Amino acid sequence: MADGVALLLRVLAIGVGATAFMDIVAIVQSRVLGTAGPDYAPVARWIGHMPRGQFRHGSITAAAPVAHEHAAGWLVHYVTGIAYAVLLVAIWGTGWVRNPTILPPLILLLVALVIPFLIMQPAFGFGIAGSKLPRPWAARSRSIAGHVTFGIGLYLAARLSLLLFPAFI
């Protein structure tokens, strides 16, 4: 039982740490490059319209805002990061947690690009892989870079968790 709790706490720390790493990199990039920083409100807006039966939008930016969408978007973002950490450990096992390597999280997150490219972007009204956006390759590049950064974050957070919580399984 204690090992299960320790594993759960380690995986939570890895998911939160990787998500924070991704956010820090995105914020630094936005300041250095003068681009928009991370905004997860559209994700919360999309989810907020689902109980009303609306799963696709002509443009998510034109859809009616939902209550607390900025805070809810960040919450969904961190819950998603934790879910990816759980999925990573479910696929590669606790051995990866004991001895993290970079390849498994990168494989997982590159495969997971199907979610924004084939589900979220079309549902937001942006087309498959952002094809309806004015600069589709810019959107694709941001998605790829975000996923790679998050994959690196999973690895770094797992390594850091070994230092911070050495008494694990």
C-alpha positions in Angstrom: 0.0 0.0 0.0 2.7 2.5 0.9 4.5 1.7 -2.4 1.3 2.5 -4.3 0.9 5.8 -2.5 4.6 6.6 -3.1 4.2 5.7 -6.8 1.1 7.9 -7.1 2.8 10.8 -5.5 5.9 10.4 -7.7 3.7 10.3 -10.9 1.8 13.3 -9.7 5.0 15.2 -9.2 6.3 14.1 -12.6 3.1 15.3 -14.3 3.0 18.6 -12.5 6.7 19.2 -12.9 6.7 18.4 -16.6 3.7 20.7 -17.2 5.4 23.5 -15.2 8.6 23.0 -17.3 6.6 23.3 -20.5 4.9 26.5 -19.3 8.2 28.1 -18.2 9.7 27.4 -21.6 6.6 28.8 -23.3 6.6 31.9 -21.2 10.3 32.5 -21.8 9.9 32.0 -25.5 7.0 34.4 -25.6 9.0 37.1 -23.9 12.1 36.5 -25.9 10.3 36.3 -29.3 7.5 38.8 -28.5 4.8 36.2 -29.2 1.7 35.4 -27.2 2.2 33.3 -24.1 0.3 30.2 -23.3 -3.5 30.5 -23.1 -5.6 27.5 -22.2 -9.0 29.4 -22.1 -10.0 28.0 -25.5 -9.7 24.4 -24.1 -12.0 25.3 -21.2 -14.4 27.1 -23.5 -14.5 23.9 -25.7 -15.1 21.7 -22.8 -17.6 24.1 -21.3 -19.8 23.9 -24.4 -19.8 20.1 -24.4 -22.6 19.7 -21.8 -24.8 21.7 -24.2 -24.1 19.2 -27.0 -21.7 21.4 -28.9 -18.4 19.6 -29.6 -17.4 21.5 -32.8 -17.1 25.2 -33.4 -16.8 27.3 -36.5 -14.3 29.2 -34.5 -13.7 28.7 -30.8 -12.6 32.3 -30.4 -16.1 33.4 -31.6 -17.9 30.9 -29.2 -19.5 32.4 -26.1 -17.0 32.5 -23.2 -17.7 30.2 -20.2 -17.4 31.1 -16.6 -13.8 31.1 -15.2 -12.4 29.8 -18.5 -8.9 31.1 -17.9 -8.5 29.3 -14.5 -10.4 26.3 -15.8 -8.1 26.1 -18.8 -5.0 26.1 -16.7 -6.6 23.4 -14.4 -7.4 21.2 -17.4 -3.8 21.8 -18.7 -2.3 20.5 -15.5 -4.7 17.6 -15.2 -3.8 16.6 -18.7 -0.1 16.7 -17.8 -0.7 14.4 -14.9 -2.8 12.1 -17.1 0.1 11.8 -19.6 2.5 11.0 -16.7 0.1 8.2 -15.6 -0.2 6.9 -19.2 3.6 6.9 -19.6 4.0 4.8 -16.4 1.1 2.6 -17.4 2.8 1.8 -20.8 6.5 1.7 -19.7 6.0 0.6 -16.1 7.5 1.5 -12.8 10.9 0.6 -14.1 10.8 3.9 -16.1 10.1 5.8 -12.9 13.1 4.1 -11.2 15.4 4.7 -14.2 13.9 7.4 -16.5 15.2 7.7 -20.0 14.2 10.3 -22.6 12.9 8.1 -25.4 9.6 6.8 -23.9 8.2 10.3 -23.1 9.2 11.6 -26.5 7.6 8.7 -28.3 4.4 9.1 -26.2 4.1 12.8 -26.8 4.9 12.7 -30.5 2.2 10.0 -30.9 -0.1 12.1 -28.8 0.1 14.9 -31.5 -2.9 13.1 -33.0 -5.0 14.7 -30.2 -4.5 18.4 -31.1 -4.1 17.7 -34.9 -7.1 15.4 -35.4 -9.4 16.2 -32.5 -8.9 19.6 -30.9 -7.9 21.8 -33.8 -10.7 20.6 -36.0 -13.2 21.0 -33.1 -11.9 24.5 -32.5 -12.7 25.3 -36.2 -9.0 25.4 -37.2 -9.1 22.4 -39.5 -7.1 19.2 -39.4 -3.6 20.1 -38.1 -4.6 23.8 -38.2 -5.1 23.7 -42.0 -7.6 26.6 -41.8 -5.4 28.9 -39.9 -3.6 31.7 -41.7 -0.2 30.1 -40.9 -0.9 26.4 -40.4 2.8 25.4 -40.2 3.3 27.9 -37.4 0.5 26.3 -35.4 1.8 22.8 -36.2 5.3 23.9 -35.2 4.0 25.2 -31.8 2.1 22.0 -31.2 5.2 19.9 -32.0 7.5 22.1 -29.9 5.1 22.0 -27.0 4.8 18.3 -27.1 8.6 17.8 -27.4 9.1 20.3 -24.5 6.6 18.4 -22.4 8.3 15.1 -23.2 11.6 16.5 -22.1 9.9 17.9 -19.0 8.6 14.4 -18.1 12.1 13.1 -18.3 13.6 16.0 -16.3 10.8 15.9 -13.7 11.3 12.1 -13.3 15.1 12.6 -12.8 14.5 15.4 -10.3 12.0 13.3 -8.4 14.7 10.7 -7.9 16.8 13.3 -6.1 13.9 14.8 -4.1 12.2 11.5 -3.2 14.9 8.8 -3.2 12.9 6.4 -1.0 10.6 5.1 -3.7 9.8 1.5 -4.6 
